[in-house]
Amino acid sequence: MQKQLTNTTLFMDAIRKYAEVQPDHLACVFQPRAIDTAQQLSYQQLYQQIEARSQLMVSLGYHNKVVALLYPSGLDFVINFLACLNSGVIAVPLNVTRNAKQLERTIDIIENANVCAILTTEDTKIQLCDQLQEIVDGRKHNFAWLTEQNETTLSQSLSVVKASDIAFIQYTSGSTSSPKGVMVSHSNIVDNMKAIELSCGLQKGVVLGGWLPQFHDMGLIGHMLSPLYLGGTYIFMPPMNFIQRPSRWLQLISHYRIFCSAAPNFGYEHCVKLISDREDLTDLDLSCWKVALNGSEPVSAKTMAAFAQKFSPYGFNVQSFFPSYGMAETTLLVSGGPLQSGISVLNLDKDSLSKGLVTQAQVGVDIVCCGEISPHFTLKIVDPDTLQECSKNQVGEIWLNGDSVAQGYLNNPVRTKTDFQAMLASDNAKQYLRTGDLGFVVNNQLYVTGRIKEVLIIRGRNLYPYDIERTCNSYPYANGGNGTSVFTYQCGTETKLGAIVEINKRFLATIDEQVMTQDINALVFAQHEISFDKLLVTRPGTIPKTTSGKVKRAACATLI
């Protein structure tokens, strides 16, 4: 077991130390466009700017109050988020968007969190003020604006920050319910930093990063905080750069020799589908990429195999794949690795799995291993109805206990009690987090099969939508990625099975819709012995999704 490199009470203790002992070492590199546009900060420069912003926030009386961070991708977010940690101000990272519906969600979060100030750039403030004027519909807001134009010459003594204090509030993406604010403490951050360090095999000075959004837990904790905690370098670029041209992610990894970079499964699929064989990749060298972390959504072995086949000529090692499991409620990582263990798959009997039993078979359902459970957690597989611990061959709800588990949901004591303070029927001495995810454990390795609320009960069978969605995505004309949603809907007293499949634009205008519908139904019946009651084939972008790209299945039922 690797010895952990840091032993600090607060995250900012580590940053302060690095500013002293390695002031000129590169802390952050933001590349907004080509390599020659890169912006850099050493640890000394980073800490000086953190201190200035910290003193400004303390002088304005924001200590122990909630502020929203609404920054476009860049160094401003890094500085201001860390300044909040440094000064005991509670940060709420949010997405800057021009989408009216997503902005309404942002307003709801600002109201729910009782935000006293919005930290942003002057340009973004102008943009948001115009948008907010149209959306708020007469509602009054008392928050202030804090941009780069706010300065203070006062020398403020920063208040003492305790490990038990709330550091930031991470709002969940809301794929299955309304967004909830997860209260993450300073001690939660440090504990999960150590869990990530151990599971991923990270060393001091690690180079880590990619394209993940900074306001989302995977980009914030996994990409931004992890390398800084270890005195390494955080490399990043705007997410849209990747979406528009996915080879930019791989070029970023190659140029900066990134050791660890993460993406949801769709990120790897995006590379496979959109990086043309004609694209010039002669300078690409991915041999440095030792942790290709895959998480945040169901992991597809087929996608990873296709990615490895396409990019192994450029130095990518299939053993670098690092399927993982985690969530905002556990700060981030719960399981993954060990380092260079690659992909492990169990093939399960389909009928047994529909009954909640784990039976291996030659032909059946592939379940990808999400790695070893971190020793920072106690994990139980529990029957969600009886609250009894499941036997080894049973699928059950994943329950977690550990110092990375957050403090609960902001202003939501009912859900905090039910989700964060659960107890086993046989043991009322320990509290657990109920994740709502289903899975099982084999040899201390976690396998996730789906979410309780998303299991489809049709004609007496328990079906996992992800399995059927993968089948639909394998249809030659399907757009792929998160372009399929399988869900149930009510028709009188009956529960029906519906689906929306997004079709690649070039085929949508040339292939008959009825032919595609029949083809997909035949494909699904052949593999799952079930057919859709309603199936909509449509253009890309139709399926409603969260800010992190997860499908909103409940909202899909209203579209068919």
ROLO-688961 format. One record per residue (C-alpha): residue number from 1; residue in one letter; x, y, z. Coordinates in pm, 1 decimal, m for minus. Layout:
REM ROLO-688961
    n  res        px        py        pz
  NUM    A         X         Y         Z
...
//
This chain:
REM ROLO-688961
    n  res        px        py        pz
    1    M       0.0       0.0       0.0
    2    Q     139.5     337.8    m103.6
    3    K     221.4     576.2     178.0
    4    Q       9.6     889.3     161.9
    5    L     214.7    1196.9      88.3
    6    T      30.5    1461.2     283.4
    7    N    m101.2    1489.5     636.0
    8    T    m283.9    1819.9     657.1
    9    T    m596.8    1917.9     844.9
   10    L    m720.1    2162.9     580.7
   11    F    m676.0    2163.1     204.4
   12    M    m536.5    2516.4     211.0
   13    D    m263.1    2407.4     452.2
   14    A    m112.9    2215.2     159.8
   15    I    m135.6    2508.5     m82.9
   16    R      20.0    2743.6     171.4
   17    K     306.8    2497.9     225.4
   18    Y     375.5    2460.0    m148.1
   19    A     379.4    2839.0    m192.8
   20    E     662.3    2843.6      62.9
   21    V     869.8    2538.5     m34.0
   22    Q     820.4    2536.4    m414.9
   23    P     708.6    2891.2    m502.2
   24    D     810.0    2873.0    m869.6
   25    H     658.0    2530.2    m938.6
   26    L     374.3    2536.9   m1192.0
   27    A      37.4    2506.7   m1016.0
   28    C    m215.5    2568.7   m1295.3
   29    V    m218.3    2585.3   m1674.4
   30    F    m532.8    2697.6   m1854.5
   31    Q    m531.3    2656.3   m2231.3
   32    P    m834.2    2839.4   m2376.5
   33    R    m744.0    2765.1   m2738.3
   34    A    m410.7    2668.9   m2900.4
   35    I     m97.3    2593.5   m2696.5
   36    D      36.2    2948.1   m2739.8
   37    T    m273.3    3085.6   m2557.2
   38    A    m192.8    2898.4   m2234.1
   39    Q    m213.3    3096.2   m1908.4
   40    Q      m2.8    2985.5   m1612.0
   41    L      23.8    3037.4   m1237.5
   42    S     305.1    2924.7   m1009.9
   43    Y     223.0    2826.0    m651.4
   44    Q     351.8    3161.8    m525.3
   45    Q     138.7    3355.1    m779.3
   46    L    m164.6    3141.0    m705.0
   47    Y    m138.3    3186.4    m329.8
   48    Q     m81.7    3562.2    m354.4
   49    Q    m402.8    3599.5    m553.6
   50    I    m589.5    3368.0    m315.6
   51    E    m479.6    3581.4     m20.3
   52    A    m594.7    3903.9    m187.2
   53    R    m939.0    3763.5    m266.3
   54    S    m965.0    3607.4      79.6
   55    Q    m905.7    3942.4     247.6
   56    L   m1160.3    4108.3      21.8
   57    M   m1429.3    3855.7     111.5
   58    V   m1354.8    3881.6     483.8
   59    S   m1365.2    4262.0     466.3
   60    L   m1711.4    4234.9     308.8
   61    G   m1833.5    4013.6     591.5
   62    Y   m1873.7    3692.4     390.3
   63    H   m1706.6    3458.7     642.3
   64    N   m1935.8    3161.5     709.9
   65    K   m2182.6    3290.3     450.3
   66    V   m2277.5    3135.6     116.3
   67    V   m2154.7    3276.6    m214.8
   68    A   m2215.3    3150.2    m567.9
   69    L   m1929.1    3107.1    m814.5
   70    L   m2042.1    3174.2   m1171.3
   71    Y   m1724.2    3174.4   m1376.0
   72    P   m1650.2    3059.7   m1729.5
   73    S   m1370.4    2800.7   m1741.7
   74    G   m1044.5    2959.9   m1634.7
   75    L    m803.1    3058.7   m1361.2
   76    D   m1053.2    3297.5   m1198.4
   77    F   m1257.1    3001.8   m1079.7
   78    V    m949.8    2833.4    m927.3
   79    I    m842.5    3147.9    m740.8
   80    N   m1186.1    3235.5    m607.9
   81    F   m1286.5    2883.7    m506.9
   82    L    m962.3    2839.5    m311.4
   83    A   m1005.8    3187.4    m161.3
   84    C   m1340.9    3070.6     m25.5
   85    L   m1173.6    2767.5     134.5
   86    N    m900.8    2993.8     272.5
   87    S   m1135.6    3246.2     431.4
   88    G   m1414.8    3022.4     557.4
   89    V   m1663.3    3139.4     294.9
   90    I   m1901.5    2867.6     173.0
   91    A   m1878.8    2833.2    m205.4
   92    V   m2152.3    2712.7    m441.6
   93    P   m1995.9    2630.0    m782.3
   94    L   m2246.9    2688.8   m1063.9
   95    N   m2264.2    2667.4   m1440.2
   96    V   m2247.9    2978.2   m1658.7
   97    T   m2504.8    2921.9   m1931.4
   98    R   m2703.9    3108.0   m2193.7
   99    N   m2971.8    2839.3   m2182.2
  100    A   m3284.3    2989.1   m2024.0
  101    K   m3399.4    2663.1   m1865.0
  102    Q   m3061.0    2594.6   m1706.6
  103    L   m3042.5    2953.8   m1585.1
  104    E   m3378.0    2909.5   m1411.5
  105    R   m3224.6    2611.5   m1231.2
  106    T   m2933.4    2835.2   m1131.0
  107    I   m3175.0    3092.7    m987.1
  108    D   m3353.6    2818.4    m791.1
  109    I   m3020.3    2708.7    m644.6
  110    I   m2923.9    3065.1    m553.8
  111    E   m3253.3    3101.8    m369.1
  112    N   m3227.0    2759.2    m202.5
  113    A   m2874.7    2829.7     m78.9
  114    N   m2960.5    3182.1      41.0
  115    V   m2661.7    3320.3    m148.0
  116    C   m2539.3    3658.8     m27.2
  117    A   m2307.2    3732.5    m323.3
  118    I   m2226.0    3614.2    m673.8
  119    L   m1857.3    3593.3    m759.5
  120    T   m1791.2    3626.4   m1132.2
  121    T   m1607.1    3827.3   m1397.4
  122    E   m1726.4    4172.6   m1501.4
  123    D   m1810.4    4047.4   m1851.1
  124    T   m2011.1    3753.6   m1716.3
  125    K   m2190.3    3982.5   m1472.8
  126    I   m2313.0    4200.8   m1760.8
  127    Q   m2432.7    3893.3   m1949.8
  128    L   m2606.6    3745.6   m1643.9
  129    C   m2772.0    4069.1   m1536.8
  130    D   m2945.6    4094.3   m1872.5
  131    Q   m3059.1    3732.0   m1857.4
  132    L   m3169.6    3751.9   m1494.6
  133    Q   m3380.3    4057.3   m1568.0
  134    E   m3587.0    3846.5   m1807.9
  135    I   m3618.3    3539.9   m1584.6
  136    V   m3671.6    3654.2   m1226.1
  137    D   m4018.7    3790.4   m1306.3
  138    G   m4034.5    4047.5   m1030.2
  139    R   m3866.2    3833.4    m763.6
  140    K   m3630.7    4035.6    m548.1
  141    H   m3278.2    3919.7    m482.6
  142    N   m3052.4    4062.4    m214.9
  143    F   m2722.6    3922.7    m334.4
  144    A   m2425.8    4143.2    m421.0
  145    W   m2189.7    4107.3    m717.0
  146    L   m1815.7    4055.0    m671.0
  147    T   m1592.1    4080.5    m977.8
  148    E   m1226.1    4154.4   m1055.4
  149    Q   m1309.6    4524.7   m1028.4
  150    N   m1373.9    4490.2    m653.4
  151    E   m1053.4    4560.7    m468.2
  152    T    m954.7    4626.0    m108.0
  153    T    m639.4    4773.5      41.0
  154    L    m734.2    4659.5     387.8
  155    S    m517.2    4398.4     557.6
  156    Q    m766.0    4162.2     714.2
  157    S    m697.8    3890.2     967.8
  158    L    m860.6    3577.1     834.3
  159    S   m1095.9    3392.3    1065.2
  160    V   m1004.2    3046.5    1188.9
  161    V   m1138.8    2774.3     962.4
  162    K   m1222.4    2445.2    1134.8
  163    A   m1210.8    2104.2     967.3
  164    S   m1575.8    2046.5    1057.8
  165    D   m1691.8    2368.7     884.6
  166    I   m1880.8    2345.5     556.4
  167    A   m1635.8    2421.7     274.3
  168    F   m1867.2    2422.9     m26.1
  169    I   m2208.1    2308.1    m144.5
  170    Q   m2219.1    2081.3    m447.9
  171    Y   m2559.2    2075.0    m612.5
  172    T   m2644.6    1738.2    m762.1
  173    S   m2724.9    1724.1   m1130.4
  174    G   m3082.7    1616.9   m1069.6
  175    S   m3124.6    1331.8   m1321.1
  176    T   m3377.3    1151.4   m1100.9
  177    S   m3498.9    1426.3    m868.1
  178    S   m3480.6    1796.9    m793.2
  179    P   m3123.9    1925.5    m742.7
  180    K   m3005.8    1898.8    m382.8
  181    G   m2720.5    2088.7    m220.0
  182    V   m2462.9    1849.1     m74.6
  183    M   m2279.2    2008.6     219.8
  184    V   m1910.0    1912.7     192.7
  185    S   m1686.3    1994.0     489.2
  186    H   m1315.0    2076.9     491.2
  187    S   m1242.3    1739.0     652.2
  188    N   m1446.1    1563.4     380.8
  189    I   m1221.5    1721.0     114.3
  190    V    m896.5    1616.5     280.7
  191    D   m1018.3    1260.6     343.2
  192    N   m1122.7    1217.2     m19.3
  193    M    m793.8    1366.0    m139.4
  194    K    m620.6    1084.1      47.0
  195    A    m863.8     825.6     m91.0
  196    I    m798.9     945.8    m449.7
  197    E    m422.1     955.9    m391.0
  198    L    m424.1     597.1    m266.7
  199    S    m664.8     444.9    m520.8
  200    C    m514.0     617.9    m826.4
  201    G    m153.7     573.3    m716.7
  202    L     m82.9     946.8    m743.5
  203    Q     264.0    1075.4    m659.1
  204    K     382.0    1416.4    m538.9
  205    G     401.4    1659.5    m828.5
  206    V     146.2    1471.8   m1040.5
  207    V      25.6    1636.5   m1364.1
  208    L    m349.9    1594.1   m1385.1
  209    G    m644.7    1745.9   m1571.3
  210    G    m847.0    1763.3   m1891.0
  211    W   m1172.7    1920.6   m2006.8
  212    L   m1422.8    1842.3   m1728.1
  213    P   m1634.1    2139.2   m1606.3
  214    Q   m1496.1    2304.8   m1294.8
  215    F   m1838.1    2346.5   m1133.8
  216    H   m1905.1    1968.8   m1142.9
  217    D   m1768.1    1740.9    m867.1
  218    M   m1560.8    1525.3   m1104.2
  219    G   m1383.9    1828.0   m1252.4
  220    L   m1362.5    2018.4    m924.1
  221    I   m1241.9    1744.5    m688.2
  222    G   m1085.9    1498.8    m930.7
  223    H    m914.7    1731.4   m1177.2
  224    M    m858.2    2057.8    m992.4
  225    L    m804.5    1984.3    m622.4
  226    S    m623.4    1649.0    m648.9
  227    P    m304.0    1770.1    m822.7
  228    L    m288.9    2088.8    m614.0
  229    Y    m315.2    1886.5    m292.9
  230    L      m6.4    1693.0    m403.4
  231    G     197.0    1992.7    m517.6
  232    G     139.6    1899.3    m880.1
  233    T       0.7    2081.1   m1183.1
  234    Y    m362.7    2122.8   m1284.2
  235    I    m398.8    2136.2   m1664.8
  236    F    m735.4    2228.1   m1815.0
  237    M    m925.6    2362.5   m2113.1
  238    P   m1290.4    2465.6   m2175.5
  239    P   m1530.8    2170.3   m2209.0
  240    M   m1668.9    2310.8   m2535.3
  241    N   m1324.4    2278.9   m2694.9
  242    F   m1347.6    1904.9   m2639.2
  243    I   m1707.5    1878.1   m2758.4
  244    Q   m1626.4    2061.4   m3080.9
  245    R   m1306.2    1871.1   m3150.3
  246    P   m1233.1    1578.0   m2913.7
  247    S    m874.7    1530.7   m3036.3
  248    R    m789.9    1848.8   m2842.5
  249    W    m828.6    1649.8   m2518.4
  250    L    m579.1    1387.9   m2633.1
  251    Q    m340.0    1655.2   m2758.2
  252    L    m360.7    1827.3   m2418.5
  253    I    m269.0    1500.1   m2245.8
  254    S      16.7    1438.0   m2487.3
  255    H     165.3    1788.5   m2479.0
  256    Y     162.8    1835.2   m2100.4
  257    R     237.3    1467.1   m2022.5
  258    I     m75.8    1429.2   m1811.2
  259    F     m65.8    1123.9   m1582.9
  260    C    m433.9    1113.3   m1490.9
  261    S    m733.2    1244.9   m1686.1
  262    A   m1098.4    1156.2   m1639.9
  263    A   m1418.5    1159.3   m1841.7
  264    P   m1764.1    1001.9   m1832.8
  265    N   m1810.3     711.2   m2071.6
  266    F   m1955.4     939.3   m2340.2
  267    G   m1621.9    1129.0   m2353.0
  268    Y   m1437.9     817.4   m2468.7
  269    E   m1717.5     733.2   m2712.6
  270    H   m1704.0    1089.8   m2845.7
  271    C   m1336.1    1036.6   m2931.4
  272    V   m1402.5     704.9   m3104.3
  273    K   m1683.1     843.0   m3317.8
  274    L   m1565.8    1195.3   m3400.3
  275    I   m1188.7    1169.4   m3438.5
  276    S   m1150.3    1087.8   m3804.5
  277    D    m886.0     848.2   m3933.7
  278    R    m785.7    1132.8   m4166.5
  279    E    m702.5    1366.1   m3876.2
  280    D    m329.9    1426.7   m3834.1
  281    L    m227.0    1268.3   m3501.6
  282    T     136.3    1201.4   m3586.6
  283    D     265.1    1399.2   m3285.7
  284    L      25.5    1231.2   m3040.3
  285    D     191.3    1031.0   m2759.9
  286    L     m45.5     894.5   m2493.2
  287    S     210.4     675.6   m2315.5
  288    C     210.8     921.6   m2022.1
  289    W    m161.7     860.1   m1953.4
  290    K    m154.2     598.8   m1675.2
  291    V    m499.2     667.5   m1522.3
  292    A    m777.3     700.9   m1780.8
  293    L   m1054.0     737.8   m1527.0
  294    N   m1406.4     652.5   m1642.6
  295    G   m1694.8     744.2   m1411.2
  296    S   m2007.6     953.2   m1346.8
  297    E   m2224.2     728.5   m1568.8
  298    P   m2243.5     356.2   m1652.9
  299    V   m1914.0     230.4   m1794.5
  300    S   m1923.0      43.0   m2126.4
  301    A   m1659.1    m224.2   m2188.6
  302    K   m1737.6    m201.3   m2560.7
  303    T   m1659.6     172.3   m2566.3
  304    M   m1331.2     123.8   m2382.3
  305    A   m1226.9    m160.5   m2613.9
  306    A   m1300.0      57.4   m2918.9
  307    F   m1106.7     349.1   m2767.9
  308    A    m805.2     129.1   m2688.6
  309    Q    m803.8     m19.1   m3039.3
  310    K    m820.1     324.6   m3202.4
  311    F    m553.4     492.1   m2989.6
  312    S    m311.3     214.7   m2894.0
  313    P    m100.7     306.9   m3202.6
  314    Y     m44.4     640.4   m3027.4
  315    G      86.5     489.5   m2704.7
  316    F    m238.2     436.9   m2512.9
  317    N    m225.9     128.2   m2288.9
  318    V    m556.5     m52.7   m2232.2
  319    Q    m441.0    m128.4   m1874.7
  320    S    m461.3     245.5   m1804.0
  321    F    m840.5     232.1   m1803.0
  322    F    m966.1     309.3   m1454.2
  323    P   m1343.2     249.9   m1414.3
  324    S   m1456.6     408.1   m1089.5
  325    Y   m1756.5     488.0    m871.2
  326    G   m1833.4     798.0    m668.5
  327    M   m2076.3    1083.6    m615.7
  328    A   m2112.1    1433.3    m471.2
  329    E   m2249.9    1285.3    m146.0
  330    T   m1913.8    1113.4     m84.9
  331    T   m1715.7    1422.7    m192.8
  332    L   m1612.9    1218.8    m498.3
  333    L   m1436.9     882.4    m523.4
  334    V   m1555.9     562.7    m351.9
  335    S   m1389.6     291.3    m558.6
  336    G   m1143.4     248.7    m842.5
  337    G    m822.8      78.8    m942.1
  338    P    m574.2     m37.7    m848.7
  339    L    m340.8     144.2   m1083.5
  340    Q    m291.1     m21.8   m1425.6
  341    S    m553.7    m291.0   m1358.9
  342    G    m752.1    m205.8   m1672.6
  343    I   m1099.2    m341.2   m1746.4
  344    S   m1257.3    m630.0   m1556.7
  345    V   m1600.4    m760.0   m1661.1
  346    L   m1839.8   m1013.6   m1510.0
  347    N   m2093.4   m1177.4   m1740.0
  348    L   m2418.1   m1240.4   m1549.7
  349    D   m2720.8   m1451.7   m1628.0
  350    K   m2994.7   m1214.8   m1745.4
  351    D   m3287.9   m1393.3   m1578.5
  352    S   m3109.9   m1420.9   m1245.0
  353    L   m3012.0   m1054.0   m1255.4
  354    S   m3374.5    m955.1   m1316.8
  355    K   m3450.1   m1129.7    m984.6
  356    G   m3165.7    m954.3    m804.5
  357    L   m2930.5   m1252.6    m803.8
  358    V   m2566.0   m1263.5    m914.4
  359    T   m2505.4   m1572.2   m1128.6
  360    Q   m2218.5   m1582.1   m1374.8
  361    A   m2290.3   m1715.1   m1724.5
  362    Q   m2119.3   m1766.3   m2059.7
  363    V   m2371.3   m1542.0   m2235.9
  364    G   m2560.9   m1269.3   m2056.2
  365    V   m2523.4    m915.9   m1924.3
  366    D   m2175.6    m760.6   m1900.4
  367    I   m2115.4    m565.7   m1577.8
  368    V   m1793.3    m365.4   m1563.7
  369    C   m1600.8    m364.0   m1236.3
  370    C   m1575.9     m18.9   m1075.0
  371    G   m1254.5    m105.1    m894.3
  372    E   m1147.1    m175.9    m540.1
  373    I   m1347.2     m15.9    m259.9
  374    S   m1133.6     252.5     m95.8
  375    P   m1025.1     167.0     260.8
  376    H   m1160.0     512.3     351.3
  377    F   m1512.3     365.7     333.7
  378    T   m1719.1      93.4     493.9
  379    L   m1950.4     m35.5     219.6
  380    K   m2256.6    m254.3     266.8
  381    I   m2492.5    m407.0      11.6
  382    V   m2838.7    m378.3     164.9
  383    D   m3191.0    m488.5      78.7
  384    P   m3362.3    m147.6      38.3
  385    D   m3694.3    m281.4     170.1
  386    T   m3593.0    m492.5     471.2
  387    L   m3273.0    m292.6     551.5
  388    Q   m3096.0    m624.8     604.1
  389    E   m2747.5    m678.8     464.5
  390    C   m2760.2    m886.4     145.0
  391    S   m2586.9   m1217.9      94.1
  392    K   m2285.5   m1233.6    m136.5
  393    N   m2481.6   m1341.2    m442.2
  394    Q   m2747.9   m1071.2    m414.6
  395    V   m2784.0    m729.9    m574.8
  396    G   m2877.1    m460.5    m324.1
  397    E   m2849.8     m91.3    m247.2
  398    I   m2500.9      46.4    m190.6
  399    W   m2466.7     196.7     160.2
  400    L   m2156.0     388.8     268.6
  401    N   m1993.3     511.2     586.9
  402    G   m1667.1     705.7     608.9
  403    D   m1502.2    1043.1     663.4
  404    S   m1554.7    1141.4     298.9
  405    V   m1933.7    1118.2     335.6
  406    A   m2077.0    1470.1     331.7
  407    Q   m2278.4    1634.7     607.8
  408    G   m2619.4    1614.3     440.6
  409    Y   m2837.0    1826.2     212.0
  410    L   m2863.1    2200.2     265.6
  411    N   m3202.1    2312.3     402.8
  412    N   m3339.9    1961.6     361.0
  413    P   m3347.8    1786.7     701.2
  414    V   m3594.7    1520.3     586.7
  415    R   m3379.3    1392.3     301.2
  416    T   m3066.4    1432.7     516.2
  417    K   m3217.6    1198.1     773.5
  418    T   m3340.5     937.3     526.0
  419    D   m3033.9     942.2     298.8
  420    F   m2740.4    1021.6     529.8
  421    Q   m2853.1     868.6     859.6
  422    A   m2974.2     523.9     755.2
  423    M   m2920.1     226.7     985.6
  424    L   m2915.5    m145.3     924.0
  425    A   m3202.2    m338.3    1081.2
  426    S   m2943.2    m543.5    1272.3
  427    D   m2721.4    m254.2    1380.5
  428    N   m2832.4      87.6    1506.7
  429    A   m2482.8     192.0    1616.5
  430    K   m2360.0     321.3    1280.5
  431    Q   m2514.5     557.9    1027.4
  432    Y   m2482.9     508.2     653.2
  433    L   m2540.5     702.9     334.7
  434    R   m2807.6     540.9     116.4
  435    T   m2678.8     599.1    m235.1
  436    G   m2987.5     489.1    m428.5
  437    D   m2752.8     282.2    m647.2
  438    L   m2775.8     m93.8    m686.0
  439    G   m2475.6    m321.7    m698.7
  440    F   m2279.9    m610.3    m551.8
  441    V   m1926.5    m680.8    m429.9
  442    V   m1685.8    m956.4    m540.2
  443    N   m1340.2    m977.7    m377.9
  444    N   m1366.8    m621.4    m240.6
  445    Q   m1440.6    m492.2    m591.0
  446    L   m1760.8    m300.0    m659.8
  447    Y   m2000.4    m370.8    m945.9
  448    V   m2281.6    m120.8   m1005.6
  449    T   m2594.0    m241.8   m1187.6
  450    G   m2814.5      71.3   m1183.7
  451    R   m3025.6     303.8    m972.6
  452    I   m3321.8     191.6    m763.2
  453    K   m3550.5     455.1    m911.2
  454    E   m3443.4     367.6   m1265.1
  455    V   m3498.8      m7.3   m1248.9
  456    L   m3784.7     m78.8   m1487.3
  457    I   m4041.4    m329.8   m1364.8
  458    I   m4215.8    m455.7   m1679.2
  459    R   m4430.3    m770.3   m1708.7
  460    G   m4287.1    m911.4   m1387.2
  461    R   m3924.4    m850.0   m1481.6
  462    N   m3666.4    m607.8   m1341.3
  463    L   m3487.2    m444.7   m1634.7
  464    Y   m3192.1    m206.9   m1627.2
  465    P   m3241.7      78.6   m1875.4
  466    Y   m2867.4     113.4   m1939.2
  467    D   m2850.5    m235.6   m2091.7
  468    I   m3135.2    m166.7   m2334.7
  469    E   m2994.2     178.7   m2413.8
  470    R   m2659.7      25.0   m2510.9
  471    T   m2842.8    m208.8   m2747.2
  472    C   m3026.2      84.8   m2908.3
  473    N   m2699.0     277.5   m2939.3
  474    S   m2545.9     m16.7   m3126.2
  475    Y   m2796.3      40.8   m3409.1
  476    P   m2588.2     162.8   m3707.0
  477    Y   m2790.7     482.0   m3757.8
  478    A   m2809.7     579.0   m3389.1
  479    N   m2625.7     894.4   m3284.7
  480    G   m2474.0     716.8   m2981.2
  481    G   m2336.7     875.8   m2666.6
  482    N   m2623.3     964.2   m2433.8
  483    G   m2855.6     967.5   m2733.0
  484    T   m3097.0     700.3   m2609.8
  485    S   m3342.5     702.2   m2320.6
  486    V   m3542.6     398.3   m2209.8
  487    F   m3816.6     455.3   m1951.0
  488    T   m4159.3     351.0   m1828.4
  489    Y   m4483.1     548.0   m1852.5
  490    Q   m4838.4     493.9   m1736.4
  491    C   m5129.4     418.2   m1968.3
  492    G   m5433.1     393.5   m1744.1
  493    T   m5343.0     132.3   m1483.4
  494    E   m5077.0     m30.6   m1701.6
  495    T   m4702.1      35.1   m1696.9
  496    K   m4565.6      62.2   m2050.0
  497    L   m4212.2      65.9   m2192.3
  498    G   m4102.1     362.4   m2401.5
  499    A   m3782.3     481.1   m2566.4
  500    I   m3637.2     776.0   m2751.8
  501    V   m3345.7     708.1   m2986.8
  502    E   m3160.4     999.7   m3142.9
  503    I   m3056.4     929.3   m3502.0
  504    N   m2747.4    1067.5   m3672.6
  505    K   m2851.2    1369.4   m3881.2
  506    R   m2721.2    1233.0   m4211.2
  507    F   m2945.4     925.0   m4181.8
  508    L   m3253.0    1094.8   m4040.4
  509    A   m3339.0    1254.5   m4375.1
  510    T   m3260.4     950.0   m4589.1
  511    I   m3380.2     641.0   m4396.9
  512    D   m3751.9     575.4   m4349.8
  513    E   m3861.5     632.1   m3988.9
  514    Q   m4079.6     320.6   m3982.7
  515    V   m3790.9     105.3   m4104.4
  516    M   m3564.4     237.7   m3825.1
  517    T   m3836.3     180.9   m3564.2
  518    Q   m3884.5    m178.1   m3678.0
  519    D   m3508.7    m241.0   m3685.9
  520    I   m3454.5    m110.9   m3331.3
  521    N   m3749.8    m305.6   m3193.3
  522    A   m3618.8    m623.5   m3355.2
  523    L   m3269.3    m560.6   m3215.1
  524    V   m3401.3    m502.7   m2861.2
  525    F   m3631.9    m806.9   m2873.7
  526    A   m3347.5   m1030.3   m2993.7
  527    Q   m3121.2    m926.6   m2704.6
  528    H   m3367.9    m859.9   m2421.8
  529    E   m3687.8   m1046.9   m2520.2
  530    I   m3898.9    m736.3   m2479.2
  531    S   m4044.7    m477.3   m2714.9
  532    F   m4127.7    m108.6   m2680.5
  533    D   m4487.3       5.7   m2652.0
  534    K   m4377.4     343.0   m2789.3
  535    L   m4054.2     422.5   m2969.8
  536    L   m3958.6     766.1   m3098.8
  537    V   m3668.0     807.1   m3341.1
  538    T   m3565.5    1169.8   m3361.1
  539    R   m3293.8    1427.5   m3419.6
  540    P   m2991.2    1469.1   m3188.2
  541    G   m3046.9    1704.7   m2894.1
  542    T   m3407.6    1601.8   m2827.4
  543    I   m3351.2    1405.0   m2506.2
  544    P   m3359.0    1628.0   m2194.1
  545    K   m3038.7    1609.0   m1989.9
  546    T   m2881.0    1751.2   m1676.7
  547    T   m2593.3    2001.7   m1680.0
  548    S   m2351.0    1707.4   m1653.9
  549    G   m2506.3    1526.0   m1950.7
  550    K   m2714.5    1263.2   m1768.0
  551    V   m3048.0    1166.6   m1922.2
  552    K   m3362.9    1283.5   m1742.1
  553    R   m3577.9     974.5   m1795.0
  554    A   m3886.2    1109.0   m1615.8
  555    A   m3892.5    1411.7   m1846.2
  556    C   m3860.7    1186.1   m2152.0
  557    A   m4199.5    1026.3   m2086.5
  558    T   m4369.0    1357.6   m2169.1
  559    L   m4218.5    1358.0   m2520.3
  560    I   m4380.2    1043.0   m2656.7
//
